[in-house]
Amino acid sequence: MSSALEDELGDILQKARDGKSWSQEDLAIAADLTLDEVRRIDGARQLILAGSLSFHYANTLFFFG
């Protein structure tokens, strides 16, 4: 039996971003991503949808700032 996450990937990453009081623009600058890339990741339902960008996004949130 597989267990589902309470939130989707984008929700989890957005909560982490909000916890740092970073706007999407702040994260885009810190992670060297475009604002469109950050928005796409925030809306992602699964890791596979966001690919390596989500790793870069999460890495920036959890290890910097």
C-alpha positions, 0 to 999 in steps of 0.5 A, a space after each residue: 500500500 502506498 501512502 500519499 503525501 498530504 500536500 503536492 510537491 508545489 505546496 511543500 516547496 511553496 510552504 518552505 519558501 513562505 517559511 523564509 518569507 521569500 517571494 517567488 522573485 526572491 527565490 528566482 534570484 537566489 536560485 538563478 532561475 527565471 520567475 516562470 520556472 519558479 511559478 512552474 515548480 510552485 504549481 507542480 504536482 509531482 517531482 517528475 513534472 518539475 525535473 531538475 529545476 525542482 532540485 535546484 529550487 529545493 536546494 536553494 530553499 533548504 541550504 541557503 538563506 
